[in-house]
Amino acid sequence: MKTKNIWFMLLLVFGLAIFGCSPRSKYEYRLKRELASGVRQDSLFIGLYLGMPQLDFYTHSWKLNRSGMIRQGPNNTTVEYKLENELKHPATMYYYPEFFEHKIYEMPVRFMYNGWSPWNKELSAENLAVDVLAWYKKVYGGQFIKIKHSKWGNAYVKIDGNRRITIFEEDDTYVWAIFTDMLIKKELDSPTSKADIIQNEITKELEKNNADK
C-alpha cells in the first residue's frame, strides 16, 4: 500500500508539472520534445508539403491553375484559393511559400471572409481566427496552445514533429496561418514580412510569464 501511495504521488507531481504549466513552458517542452522525436510532419494542403522542391511547387501549381482550383492572387505575388465549405462562411486564402536551398521551409497563408465589411461583425477577423482554428483542429489535430498577446489578441500555436502552425489576426480583416519547418527556422530567424514580425512577437510572448493560462 505504501509503495502504491508513493507511485501515485510521483504521477500526480509529474502530471501537475506537465499539464499545470504556463503556455510558455508548454511551448518550450513541446518544441524540444517534438524536435527530438525525429518525426517529420510535412503535410500542408492541396498536395503541397514542407521540403517540397521549388521546381515541383511551380509544376504542381501550374497543374492546379490549369484545373481551375487556384489562380494568381492580387499583384501576382500570391496564389489565390477559394474556400467554399471549409469554414462557416465562404472565404479566400492567399499563400506563397518561403524557400531555403530551393525547398519550401515556410508557408504563410492569409485568410479573409469574402463578404467582409467593417459593420459585419459576423465576418470579423476575430471570428475568422476561431473558424480557421476549428478547421485546422480537424485537419491537423488538436492541442493548440493559446497565447494572449497584448497587441495582437489571441493566437494559437501547434507543434507536431518539425512542423509548427501559428494562427493569428493581422487586423480586423485578415487572419494568418503560418506553417514552419522548425528544423530550418532555427537557422533563419530573421523576419522580413509583416506576418513574420507578428509571428515573432507572438512567439516571444511565450517567453514571458504573462501569457494567458
C-alpha positions in Angstrom: 0.0 0.0 0.0 2.8 2.4 0.9 4.5 1.7 -2.4 1.3 2.4 -4.3 0.9 5.7 -2.5 4.4 6.7 -3.4 3.8 5.9 -7.1 0.5 7.8 -7.0 2.3 10.9 -5.6 5.0 10.8 -8.2 2.5 10.5 -11.0 0.5 13.4 -9.5 3.6 15.6 -9.3 4.6 14.7 -12.8 1.1 15.4 -14.1 1.0 18.8 -12.5 4.4 19.7 -13.9 3.3 18.9 -17.4 -0.3 19.9 -17.5 -0.3 22.7 -15.0 2.5 24.7 -16.5 2.2 28.0 -18.3 1.8 28.3 -22.1 5.5 29.4 -22.3 6.7 26.2 -20.6 4.3 24.1 -22.6 5.6 25.5 -25.8 9.2 25.0 -24.8 8.5 21.5 -23.6 6.7 20.5 -26.8 9.2 22.2 -29.1 12.1 20.3 -27.5 10.2 17.0 -27.4 8.9 17.2 -30.9 12.2 18.2 -32.5 14.0 15.4 -30.5 11.5 12.8 -31.7 12.9 12.7 -35.2 9.3 12.7 -36.6 8.6 14.7 -39.7 5.2 16.3 -40.3 5.5 18.0 -43.7 1.9 18.0 -45.0 0.4 21.4 -45.8 -2.6 21.5 -48.2 -3.7 20.7 -51.7 -0.7 18.4 -52.3 1.9 20.9 -51.0 4.4 20.0 -48.3 7.4 21.3 -46.3 10.6 20.3 -48.1 8.9 20.4 -51.5 11.5 21.3 -54.2 10.9 24.7 -55.7 10.5 23.3 -59.2 8.0 20.8 -58.0 6.0 23.6 -56.4 5.8 25.5 -59.7 4.9 22.4 -61.7 2.2 21.4 -59.2 0.8 24.9 -59.0 0.7 25.1 -62.8 -1.4 21.9 -62.9 -3.8 23.2 -60.2 -4.1 26.5 -62.0 -4.9 24.7 -65.2 -7.6 22.7 -63.5 -9.2 25.9 -62.1 -8.5 25.1 -58.5 -6.2 28.1 -57.9 -5.3 31.3 -59.7 -2.9 34.2 -59.3 -3.6 36.5 -56.3 -3.5 40.3 -56.2 -0.5 41.8 -57.9 0.6 38.3 -58.9 2.6 37.9 -55.6 0.4 35.2 -54.1 -1.7 32.2 -55.1 -5.4 32.5 -54.5 -7.5 29.6 -53.4 -11.3 29.8 -52.7 -12.8 28.1 -49.7 -16.5 27.4 -50.2 -17.3 24.8 -47.5 -14.3 24.5 -45.2 -15.3 27.5 -43.0 -18.6 28.8 -41.7 -18.7 31.4 -44.5 -17.1 31.5 -47.9 -13.5 32.8 -47.7 -10.4 33.2 -49.7 -6.9 32.1 -48.7 -3.7 33.6 -50.3 -0.4 31.8 -50.0 3.1 31.8 -51.3 6.0 29.7 -49.7 9.4 30.8 -48.4 12.3 28.7 -49.8 15.6 27.6 -48.3 18.0 25.9 -50.5 15.3 25.7 -53.2 12.8 23.8 -50.9 9.7 25.0 -49.0 10.5 25.6 -45.4 7.7 28.0 -44.5 4.2 28.6 -45.9 2.4 31.8 -44.8 -1.3 31.7 -45.5 -3.6 34.8 -45.3 -7.4 34.3 -44.9 -10.3 36.7 -45.5 -14.0 36.2 -45.5 -15.3 37.1 -48.9 -18.2 39.2 -47.6 -16.2 41.1 -45.1 -17.2 44.7 -44.2 -16.4 46.9 -41.2 -20.0 46.7 -40.0 -20.5 43.0 -40.4 -19.1 41.6 -37.1 -20.0 38.0 -38.0 -17.3 38.2 -40.7 -14.7 39.8 -38.5 -11.1 38.6 -38.3 -11.7 37.6 -34.6 -14.5 35.1 -35.7 -12.4 34.0 -38.7 -9.5 33.1 -36.5 -11.7 30.9 -34.4 -13.2 29.4 -37.6 -9.8 28.6 -39.0 -8.7 27.1 -35.7 -11.7 24.8 -35.6 -11.0 23.7 -39.2 -7.3 23.1 -38.6 -8.0 21.0 -35.5 -10.0 18.7 -37.7 -7.3 18.6 -40.4 -4.1 18.7 -38.3 -5.3 17.6 -34.9 -5.9 19.4 -31.7 -3.6 20.5 -28.9 -3.1 24.1 -30.0 -1.6 26.3 -27.3 -3.5 29.6 -26.8 -1.5 32.8 -26.3 -3.0 36.1 -25.4 -0.9 38.9 -26.9 -1.3 42.5 -25.6 -1.2 43.9 -29.2 -2.4 41.1 -31.5 -5.0 39.4 -29.3 -5.5 35.7 -29.1 -3.1 33.5 -31.1 -2.8 29.7 -31.4 0.3 27.6 -31.8 0.7 23.8 -32.5 3.9 21.8 -32.9 4.0 18.3 -34.5 7.5 17.0 -35.1 9.3 19.6 -37.1 6.1 21.4 -38.2 4.8 24.5 -36.3 1.5 26.1 -37.1 0.8 29.6 -35.8 -2.7 31.2 -36.2 -3.2 34.9 -35.5 -5.1 38.1 -36.6 -3.3 40.7 -38.6 -6.1 43.3 -38.2 -9.9 43.4 -38.4 -9.9 41.9 -41.8 -7.2 39.3 -42.2 -6.0 36.1 -40.3 -2.7 34.4 -40.9 -1.8 30.7 -40.5 1.9 30.1 -40.9 3.4 26.6 -41.3 7.1 26.4 -40.4 9.7 23.7 -40.5 11.4 24.4 -37.2 14.5 22.4 -38.1 15.2 25.1 -40.7 13.7 28.1 -38.9 16.3 27.8 -36.2 18.9 28.7 -38.7 17.0 31.5 -40.4 15.4 33.6 -37.7 15.5 37.0 -39.5 11.9 38.2 -40.1 11.3 40.4 -43.1 7.5 40.5 -43.8 4.8 41.9 -41.5 3.5 38.4 -40.9 6.9 37.2 -39.8 7.3 40.1 -37.5 3.9 39.5 -35.9 4.6 35.8 -35.6 7.9 36.5 -33.8 6.2 38.8 -31.4 3.7 36.1 -30.6 6.4 33.6 -30.1 8.3 36.0 -27.8 5.1 36.3 -25.7 5.6 32.6 -24.9 8.9 33.5 -23.2 7.1 35.7 -20.8 5.0 34.7 -17.7 2.1 36.9 -18.6 0.7 34.6 -21.2 -3.0 33.6 -20.7 -3.2 30.4 -18.6 
